[in-house]
Amino acid sequence: MSGEEAPRADPDALLAAAEREARGKLRIFLGAAPGVGKTYAMLSAARAAQAGGRDVVVGLVETHGRAETEALIAGLELLPRKGMAYRGRLVPEFDLEAALTRRPALLLVDEYAHSNVEGSRHPKRWQDVQDLLAAGIDVWTTLNIQHVESLNDVVQRITGVRVRETVPDAALSKADEIILVDLPSDELLKRLADGKVYVEDTATRAVQSFFKPSNLTALRELALRRVAAQVDSDLVERMQGAAIEGPWAAGERLLVCVGPDMAAERVVREAKRLADLMDAAWFAVTVERPGHVMASLDRQKLDAGLRLAESLGAEVRSLVAADVAAEVLRFARFENVTQIIIGKARRRWPLSALRRPLSDALVRGSAGIAIHVVTAEAGEARAGWRSRLAPAGPLAGYVTAGLGVAAATLLGLVLTRFVALPNVSMLYLLAVLLPALLHGVWPAILASGLSFLAYNFFFIDPVETFTIARPHELLALLVFLIVAVIISAIAGRAREQARLAAQRMRATRRLYDFTRKLAALPDRSSVAEAAVVELHAALGRASVILLAQEGALALTAAWPPEDRLDTASMTAAGWAFDHGEAAGAGTGTLPRAPWLFLPLGGGERGGRIGVVGIEHDGTAPLDTESAGLLGTLAEQTAAALLRTLLSAEVTRVRTAAETERVRNILLASISHDFRTPLASILGAATSLLDYGPGIPEEARHDLLVQMREEAENLDLMVRNLLSMTRLEAGALDMRRDWVDVVELMNRAVATVKKRGATQRFVVTSAPGLPLIEADPSLMDQALGNVVANAVRYAGASARIRLSATVIDGQMVIAVTDDGPGIPAETLPHVFEKFVRAPRGAGDGGDGSGLGLAITRGIVEAHGGSVAARSPAPGQTNGARIALRLPLSPQAATPEDEA
């Protein structure tokens, strides 16, 4: 093995192993039928684990009245069941929340396929188990083979009984260990007769229907095969994770090589029959050489073979490698394949003898892998010879070839009259290259033949005959012909490879642009519309349609625009969505539908978000390359749609969280801010009611004043709340009038003084201030909130200055204090809702945090702006809040109004 690349671990296998390590371990005790002793085996193993020092808890175990099973539960910790109301009675169910809270090392949960009572967190118990595993809890459970979803129809045919409670195969495949609990049919029937499975009447009916010896034998075989398949899957995954090359013939795994020939479909059918005889998993593999040009007929045969293999249940893989045999063997060892099936055609043309057949190369390097060679029939061999011929090409290519040879001949005749040319054949090589580069292989081969004849006729003695007098000239002519044919083939292939490279580059560029375009779109409808347009352009199909899940599948986008689908198409779309597989035209499911549908999203139902469909308008089915491009574009579309859904969900969650936060703050603010004035009002009213006549007149007056002031405070808070509601709803009703700013400032000062403010107030204004056009009551509220804020935070002995002046055509009303100022972390958010700085020593009490937010809303509604600075300009402390309001062009001064 020196010189070969060392085997590497499969990244997917390593990732799966890492995911298993991060969650709990699942062990399933699997039986062929009820009564084989699954629960008994689970409890016995659990008691042994507890004796070994493991923390074992019984989450739920159904004993069905069996004394030996109940005896095993003794000594194990039992998790209390939760009573669930169902049809007027309480049903004891498994308590998932209690299990997650208790969080034992090992939890026993019987009956994996059980359906939970309505109202439970999950409808199925296997979903409860998934939550437990995700929480890091190891779980042991039990299951009968008839409850496996994929075997449901098989069990019904065997027993005549439709099992309603099933477990998806994906949930079963997540088991880290499956233990088969088996019991011979005779012993199980004896247990049934002894009443150890069901009571007497039920046991009699069971023997007559489900528990027949033939049924039990068939169910035992199903259970054994299922466990063997799981073990084989685990073996392959562990081999891939550890970079171990196979084959390890613990179980049979087949691989069929599919090529572009007439025998492809017959070889696939032979592989299917062999896989069925061995009950083995099988792969269908094709390997393309880099730069290899495949004729359209060959491509159709290859696609037909791969489609047949996929429809028969094979796992189809397309590989690319220069050494086909080495790549097939590498893949076979990686997947632990034990047998390879390959077709071998009869060699009918001499050049095939120069190449070693693929079957021989596989036999030489198989080393432990059996090789089955399926020989071709005579008709297939002849068809294979014809299929190797490339298309004839356009007529223009052959015309170019003839004209090129004629031009080379004419040029040679002219030159030989004036110059002694040692070798005129070089001119003919140019005549061969020209059609090869422009039109492909066959026109170049025609040019080679014509050049051979023209060179002989015009330039080899005796000229103007096809006779060759000297032997060395015959050899030179044959060498020229061989070189010309080789050059034409190489040039033609280079041209085709360049065409394919350009085509793939365009496809890669289109995929890049497609992904980048989808990533920039903000919502699902935009992504869907862009996706169908790009798919239409990339695949060149008549129509493309996308259906997304909106409760049910609904038509989301189509190009060209389409507003409905027929019943057959909707049925195919629904099947593709439900089963995660392609359906419709060109598939084995609902092939008469006029559309081909592919699912968008993951393999599980919850991971799919829709389907994409392409119209089958009578054109040929998608080839392998187009099908791969469609699959890739569909995956990118699904990722983009999922991104928009997640983005919308994140926005919704953030909005809900912000709404909840605002609601909680509002409730806390209201309950806190309303409590103090209400307590004062209630206290004063109670005193007046209880001691009214006995209270001195002066004290009674003080109580009434206190009630009035606190009621005014409540009124202010309520008005603030209502104003904020109107501002956010855009329903602020403004009644503009001419407002004197000096009077506005004086009213604000008078209001806070009436409420007991002790600060010193200074009101200044520039001479000749014009009036502003505004709503007087709203401006009173806006400026009053600013002044009240200064009173609240500046301190009882602070000096508060209100000033008004005109700057840059705007009225600037400023409220400046010399208090401690606004903290730096609060300053950028001071005009937001529910933002409150640490309370100062002022007399204004606690606020709701809405005052300055309302002020900003009112001022902005008037077309103005607000700003806060701290410390105040020209001071080392304090704060300044300025309101800027636009002046009307016809604004008058107070003197003008007078």
N, C-alpha and C positions, 0 to 999 in steps of 0.2 A: 504493500500500500504506500510505499514511499513515493513522494512526488504528488500524491493525491491530496486533495483538500480534506482536512479532518472534519468529521460530521459535527454539525452544530445543533444545539437544542432548538426546538420549535418555540418561537416567542409566544404563540397562542397557548401552547401547553404550559409554559412557564407562568403566563398571566393567569390561566385557570387555576394552577396550583397555588399562586399567591392569593387569589380570591378565596380559595377553600381554606387557607390558613387563617384568613381574617374573619371567618364565620364559624358557627358551631358545626359539629359533625352529625350527619344523619345516618342512622342505621335502620333499615327496614327488614322486619321479619316477614318474609313472603311465603304464603301458602297457596296450595292449589284449590282449597275449598274450606269452608268453615269446619271447625272441629279438629283440625290437624295438630293443634297445640301451639299456635303462634304466640298467644298471650302467655301461656305457660312457659315457653322457652324464653320470652322476653323477661318475665319476672325472675326466672331462675338466673339468667345472666345478670340482672340488676342486683340480686342479692349477693352474687359473687363480687360484683363491682363495689357494693357497699362494704363488704367484708375486707376489700382491699383498700379501704379508706376514702372512697369516692363519695361526694355529696350527691345522694340519689333522692329524688322526690317523685312521687306518683302524681302526675297531673290529672290523668283520667285513665281508668282501666275498667272495662266491661267484663265482669266475671260470668254473667248469664247464669248465676246460681250454682256454678261448679265449685264444689267444696275444696278440691285440690288447688284450684286457682286462688280462691279466697285465702287459703292457708299461706300462700306465698306472699300475700300483701302484708301480712302481720309483721311488724317490725320496721316497715318502710314508712317514711313520712308521707302523709296524704295531703294533697292540696284541696281545700274545700271547693265544692262546686258552686256555680253561680246560678241562681234561679232566674229563668227567663220566662216571661209571660207569653203563653202561646195558646190561643183558642180557649181562653178562660181558665187556664191552669198554669201552674209553675212547672217548667221543665228544667231539671238540673243539667247544666251544660259546663263544658270546660271553661275555667276562668283564665283567659289569656292575660288580662291585666295583672292578676295576682301572681301568675307565673313569672311575668316580666319583672315584677317587684321583688319576688323571692329570689329569682335568678340563681337557681342551683347549677351545679356542674353538669348534672345529667337529669333529664326530665323524661318520664314515660308518658306517652300520649297514645292511647289505643285507637284503632280504627282510623287510619289515615284518610280514607275516602268518605268519612262521615259528613253529612250536610248539617250545618248549624241552623239553629232556630232563627227566624226572622228577627232582626234587631241586633244581632251579633256584629262584631267588628267586620268579620269576613263571612261570606256565605258557605265556605268550605273549610274543613279542618286542616287540609294540607296547606291552605293559605296561612292559618294560625301558626303552623309549624315553620313556614318560611320566616315569619316575624321572629320566632324564637331563635332560629338559626342566625338571623341577621344580628340578634342581640348577643351572640357568642355562646349560646346555650346548646349543649349537645342534646340531641333528641333521639329516642328510640320509639318506633311505632310499628304497627302491624298492618298488613294489607293482603287481600286475596287476589289471585291473578285475574279473576273476572271483573275486577274494578279498574283495570288498566284501559284507558280510553281507546287506544289503537286496536285492542283485542275485543272490544265490545261486540262488534258484529260477528266475530268468530265464535265467541262464547254463546251468542244467541243461536247461531246455526247448530252448535254442538248440543246445547241443553234445551233449546226452545224457550229460554227465559231471557227477557231483556233486562239487564242490570241498569238501574237508574243512576246510582251514585258511582261516579268514575273519577279517576285521577289522571290529569294530562301526562303524557309521556315525558314532557319537559320536567315536570315536578318529580317524576320517578328517576329520571336520569341524574338529578342533583344528589341522589343518595351516595354517600361515601362508601357504604357497605350494604350489600343485600345478602341476608342469610336465608337460605331456603329451608323451610320447615316442612319436611315431607313425611308422608305416612302412606303405606300401601293401601290400596282401595279396600281390601278385605278387612283390614284392621279399622279403617275409618267407618265402614258399614257396621262393624261390631260395636264400636263406640256409639254410633247412632242408635243401634238397637238397645243398648244398655241405658239410653237416656242421658248420655254424657255430652250430647251436642244440643238436642232439642227435647222438649217434653214429648210424651208418647204420641199424641195426635199429630203434632207438627212433624215429628220424626217419620211417621207413617206416610204422610203426604210428601215429605222430602224424598223418601226412597222411591216413590212412584214417579217423581218428576226429575228433580235436579240430581239426586244422589244415585244415579245408575252407574254400575261398574264401568260401562263404556265411556260415560261422561267423565267420570273421575280420572280414568286413564288418560283421556285426551287433555284434561285440565292439568294433570301432572306434567305431561309433555310440554304444554305451553309454559308452565312455570319454569321447568328446567331450561328450556330454550331462552326464556327471557333472562334468567340469571346468567346463562352462558354468554349471551350477547353483552350484558352489562360488564361481565368480567373481561371479555375481549376488548371492549371499548376502554376500560380502565388500563388494560395492558398496553394498548397502543399509545394512550396518552402519557403513561409513565415512560415508555420507551422514547417518545418524542421529547419529553421534558428532560430526560437524562442523556439525550443524543446517542441512543443505542440503536445501531443498525440491525435490521432483521435479516432474514425472517426468523421469528420464533413461532414455530408451527403449533402453538397452543390451540388455535382455531383457524379454519380455512378463510382466506381472503383472496379474492380473485381480481385480476386486472386484465382488461381486454384492450388491445391496441387497435385504434380505429384510424384507417387511412383513406385517402381519396381514390377509392377504386370500387368496382362493381360488387366486390365480395364483402364490403364493409357491413352491410345490413345482415348478411348471413352469418358473419363472424360474431356480430353482436348477439344474434339469436342463439348461436351455439354457446356463447358465454352465459347467457341468461339460463339456458337449460342446465348447464353445469353448476351454476350458482344455486339453482333451485334444488338439484340433487344433493348438494352438499349443505344446503341451508346456510349459505355464506354471503357475507357482504361483498360487493364487487364495485370496481371502478371502470369507467370508460375514459381512456386517455388518448389524446392526439398530440403530436409533437411537430411543431413547425420550425424549419431552419431559418435563422435570421437572413433576411434579404431574399428568401426563396419566393419565386413568382409562381402562383398556382392558377391554373386555367379555371375559368368560370365553371366549366362542367365538373372539374375535379372538386371545386369548392362546394358545389351543390351535392355531390355524392358524400363528401365529408360531413356536411351539415345534416344531411338525411340520416347518416349513421349515428351521429351524436344525438340527434333528436329522438331516434328510436331507442337508444340506450337510456336516455333520461326518462322516457315514457315507461320503460320496463323496470325502472327502479335503481338504475346505476347512478353513482356519484360521478358526474362528468367533470373532467379537468382538461384544460388546454395549456400546454407547456411550450416553451421556446428554448431550443438548444441546437448547437451545431452538430453535436454527436447524439443522434436520436437514441441509439441503443444504451449509451451511458446514462442519459437522462431518464429513460424508462426504468432502468435498473435502480437508479438513485431513488426515484419516486416509490418504486416497489419496496425497497428496504425501509424507506422512511415510513410507509404506511403498513409495514409488516405483512406485505402480500406474500402468499405462499404459492400461487399459481398464476401464470401469465398465458393468455390466449392471443394468438396472432395469426393473421391470414398470410398465406404464401401463394402468389400467383405463378403460373407456369411461365418460364422465360421463353419468349418467342422471338426476340430480336438479338442479334449478336452482341451489341454493346453491353447488354445486361450481364453478360458473363464476366465483364471486367469489374463489376461491383459485387461485394460480398452482401448477400441478402441479410435483411434485418433479423430474420429468425436465427440465422447462423451466429450473428453477433450476440444475440441474447443468450443462446445456448452456451457460447464460450464464456460469458461473464455471469451466468445466473447464480452459480455457487449456492445451492440449497433451494432455489426456486424452480418449481416444475414449469416446463414450457410446453404448451399445447399448440401445435401448428395445424391450422385448418387449410387444406389445399383448395385451390380454386378449380372450378369446372372450366371446360374448354370455352364455352361462350363467354365466361367472365374474363378469361385470358385475352380473347380477341378484343373484347370491349376495352380491356385495360390498355391494349396497344393503341387503339383509336383514341382513348382518352388522353394519351400522352401528347397527342398532336395539339399544337397551339392553334388558336383561332387564325383564320386566313388573313384577317386584317383588311383595311380599306383598299379600294382599287387605286387610290392615289399613291399608295406606297409602291405598288408594282409599276405604275407609270413612272414614278420617280426613279425606280431601279433601272428601267429601260433607258430613260433619258440620261441617267448618270453614266451608264456603260457606253452609250453612244457618244457622249461628250468626251469621256476618257479616250475612246478610240480615235475620235477626230483630233483631239489634242495631241495624241501620240503620233499620228500620221503627219501632222504639221511639224512637230518638233523633230522627228527623225529626218526630215528633209534638210534641216539646217544644222542640227546638232547630233552627234553620235551618242545616243543614249545607251548606256550599258544594260539597263533593265527597265523596260517600259511597264513591267508588272506593277510598279509602285503606283502608277496612275490608276490602275484598276482597283487597287486596295482602297484608294480614296473613294472610288465609285461604290465600293461595298460599304464603307463606313457611313456615307451620307444617308442612305435609306435605313440603315440599322439605327442610327441616332434619331431619325425623324419618325419612322413608322414601325420599328420592331424587327423581329427575327426573320419572319418569312420573306418580306421584300428584300432583306439583305441576302438571304440564301439564293433567291432568284438572281440578284445582282452578281453573286459569286459564280453561278452557272453561266450566265451570259458573259461574264468577264473571262471565264475559262475558254469559252468558245471563241470570243472575239480575239483574245490574245493569241490563240492558236491560229486562227484564220488570217489575221493581218500581220503578225509579227514573228512567227516561227516558220523558218524555211521548211519546205517550199510554201510561200505565202499564197493566200487566196485558195488554200485547200485545208482540209482537216487532217492531212497526212503529216506525220512527224518522222523526219528522216534520221535524226540522231538520237540515240538512247538517252543521253544526258539531258536533252531538251524535254523528253517525256517525263523524266524524273523531276525536272524543274517545274513543269506544268502541273504535275500531280501535287508537288509541295505547295505551289501557289494555290491550287484549289483547296487543299486542306487548311492552309493558313487563312484563306479568305472566308471559309466556312466558320472556322474558330473565331476569327475576328468579328464576323457578323453575329455569332451567338453571344460572344462576350459583350459587344456593344449593345445588342438588343436587350440582353439581361440588365446591363448597367442602366439603360434607359428606363426599363420597367422598375428597377429598384429605386431609381431617382423619383419616378412617379409615385411609387408607394411611400417613399420617405416623405415626399411633399404632402401626400394625402394624410399620412399619420401626423405630420407636423401641424397641418391644418386642423386635424381632429383634436390634437393636444391643445392647440391655441384656442379652439372653440370651447373645449372643456374648461380651460383656464378662465376665458372670458365669461363663460356661463356661470362658473362658481363665483367669480368676483361680482358679477351683476346681481346674482341672487343674494349675496352677502350684504349688499348695500340697500336692499329693499326693506322697508320697515314693517309691513303687515302681510298677512297671509294672502289676501286677494292679489296684491301686487306680485308676490312671489309666484303664485299660481299662474297669473297671466303671462309673466315673463317666461316661466318654465315651458308652457305649451308652445309659445312662439319659437323658443330656441330649439325645442325638440322637433318641431315641424321643419325648421331649417336644417337641423343636423341630420335627420333621418330621411328627409325628402319624401315623407309620406303625405297622403292627401289631407288627413285630419288627425289632430292630436287633442285629447280631452283629459281633464283631470277632475276626479271626484274626491272630495274630502269628507271626513267624518264630522257630521253635525247632528249628533244623536243617531241619525242614519246617514248612509252615503248620499251626498247631494252634489249635483253638478256645480263645480266651482269656477272652472275656466275651460275654454276651448278655442282652438284656432284651426281653421276659420271658425267664426262664432257659431256655436251650436247651443240650442236651448233645451233639448230633450234627447233621450235615448229610448230605443224600443225595449220591450220586456226581456227579450233574450239577452241583450247587451247588459241590462241592469242586473240580470241574474248572474251573468258571468263576472261582472264587476264585484257583486256581493260575494261570490264564491272565492274570488282571488283575495278579497279583503279578509274573509273569515279564515281561510286556510293558509294564507301567506304564500301562495303559489300562483304562477301564471295561469290564466284561463282565457278561453275564447278562441278566436281564429288561430289556426296553426298549432294548437295544443291538444292534449288528450281529453280536456274537460270543456264541454260545450263548444266543440269546434265549429258548429254552424253559426255561431254569433259573428256578426260582421266586424267586431273589434277584438283586438288582443289587449288584455289587461294585465298589468304588473302591480303587485302591492308596493306601497310606499311605507317604509319603516321596518322595524325589527320583526323577529320571528314570532314573538308572543303577541297575542291579540291586543294587549294593552300598549304594545310598542308601535302598532301600525296606525297611520293617520289618514290613509286614503289609498287610492289607486290611480294609475295613469294608464290611458288607453291609446292605442294607435289603430287607425282604421285599416281594415284589410279590404282594399278596393279591387281585388282581382289580380294585384301584382304578386310577384314571387314572394315567398316568406322571407323573413329576415335571415341573412347569412350570419355566420358566427361572429364576424367583426362588428356588424351592425347591431346584433343582439347584445354583444358585450358593451358597445357604446350606449345602447338604450339602458342597460342595467346600471352603468356608471352614472349616466345623467339622472336616472330615477333615484339613485342613492343620494346624489347631490341635492335633488329637489326635496327629497324626504328630510334631509338634514336642515335645509333652509326653512322648510315649513315647520319642523320641530323647533328651530330657533325662534321663529316668530311666535309660536305657541308658548314657549318658555318665557320669552320676553313679555308677552301679554300677561302671562301668569305672574311674573315677577312684578310687573306694574300694578296688577290687581292686588297682589299681596301687600305691596308697599302702600298703595292707596288705602287699603283696608287698615293697615297698621297705623298710618298717619291719621286716618279718620278716628280710629280707636284712641290714639294718643290725644288728639284734640278733644274728643268727647270726654275722656277721663280728666283731662286738665280743666275742661269747662265745668264739669260736674264738681270737681274738687274746688275750683275757684268760686263757683256759685255757692256751694255749701259753706265754704269758709268765709267768703266776703259777706254773704247774707246773714250769717249766724250772728255776728256782732251787732249790727243795727236792729235786727229782729229781737235779740235778747234785751237790748236797751228799751225798745218800744214795749215789749211784753212786760218788762219789769216796771216801767213807768205806769203803764195802764193798770197793772195789777195793784200797784200802790194806790193809785187814785180810786180804784174800785173798792179796795179793802179798807183804806183809811181816809177816804175822801173828806169827810167833815172834820176829821181830826188833824189834817195837814194844814200847816200855816199857808196863808195866801201866797206868800213869796215862794215857798217850796213847791206849791202846786203849779205856780207859773213856770218855775224852772223845769218841772217834769213835763209840762206841755211843750215848752220850747225844745226840750231834749227829744220828745217824740216827733216834733215837726222836723228837726234837723236830721234825725236818723231816717225818717221817711223820705226826706229829700235825697239823702245818700242812696237809699234804695232806688228811688226814682232815677237817679243818675246812672246807677249800675244797669237798671233795666233798659234805659234809653241807649246806653252803650251797646248792650247786647242786641237790641233791635236794630241799631244803626249798623253794626257789623254784619248782621244777617242781610240787611238791605244792600249793603255794599257788595257782599259776595254774590248776591243774586242779581246785581246790576239793576236794582229797582229803586235806587236813591232818587227821591222826588225833590228836586230843587226849585225853589221859588225865588228867583233873583230879584234883588233890589239894591239901591245904592246904600252902602254901609260906610259909616264913619269909623275909621280904624282906631282913633283915640278913644271914642266911646266904647268900642269893642274891647280895648285893653282895660279900661276902667271897670266895665261890667265884670270882666273875668276876675279882677282883683277884688271887687266887692263881693263876689260870690264865695271865694275861698275865705275871705275874712269873716263872712257871716257863718261859715262852718267852723270857725275857731282857729284859723291860721294865725300864728304869732310872728311870722317873718316880717322883715321890713321890705316894703314894696316901693319901687321907684318907676314911674311911667314917664317916658320921654318920647318926643316925636320931632321930626324935622318940620320947619315952618312951611305952611302952605301945602300940606299933604292932600292929594286928591282923594276922592271917594273911590271905593272899589265896588264892582258889580258882583254881588254874591248873595247867597241865602243867609239872612241874618241869624236864624236859629242854629243852622249848621255851623256857621263860623263861631258862634258863641260856644258851641260844644267842642269844636276843634281846638280853639285857643284855651278854653277852660280846662281841657284835658292836659294840655302842656303845662299850664300854671299849676294845676293840681299835682302833676308829676313832680314839678320842682319843689312844691311844698312838702311832698311826701319824702323826698330823698335828700334835700339840701340841708335839713337840720332846722331846729326851732329858732335859732338865732341868726339864720342866714339872711343875706341881702339878695332880693330878687328884683331884677331890673327888666322892665318891658319897654322895648323901643320899636319905633317904626320909621322907615325911611324908604326912599325910592332909589333903586340901583338898577341900571341897565333896563329901564322901562318896566320894572317890576316892583311891586310893593313887598318890602321885606319886613316881616314882624318877627322880632327876636325876643326870646325869653332866656335871660342869663342869670345864673346864680353863682355864689362863691362857696358852695358846699364841697363835699368830697369828690364830686364828679362821677362820671360813668366808667365802670371798669372796662379795661381794654378788650376783654373777651366778650363783653356784652354790647359794646358800641356798634359793631357791624349789624347787630340783630335787634337794635333797640326799637325799630318800627314794626317788628313782626308780632304776630299774635302770641299772647301768653308768655311773653318775655318779661321777666322782672329781675332787676338787679337786687343785691342785698339791701334790705331796708335801711334807710338813713335814720336820722334822729328827728324827722319832721313830724308834723301833726296830722298828716293826711291819712294815716292808717294804711292798711294793706289794700292794694288794688288788684283788679282781675287780670292785669297784663294786656288789656284791650285798648286802653286810652290812646296811646301813641299810634297804634295800628289804625284806629278809627280816624285819628287826626290825619294821617297820611292819606287814607281813602277819601276823606272829605276834600282835602286840599287838591289831590290829583283829579278828583271829579270836577273841580273848578278850573282845571288846566294848570295847576301850580305844582310845586314840589316842596319837600321838607328835607332838612339835613340836620345832623347833630355833630357837635364837636366837643371834645373833652381832652385837656382842660380848655376853658373858654379863652378866646383870643385876648392876648394881653394879660392873662392871669396864669398863676401856677397851679390853680385847681379850678373846681367848678365845672359847669357844663353850659353849653349854649345850643338851643334848638331854634332854628329859623324856619319860618313859613314864607315861601315865595309865591305871590299871587300875581297873575297878569293884570295889567291896567287896561281898561277900555279906552279906545281912542277918544271918545267923547267924555272921559271922566272929568267930573267937576270937583272943585274944592268945597269944603263946608260953607265957606263964605258965599260962594256962588249959589249954593242951595238956599242959604238964608235970604 
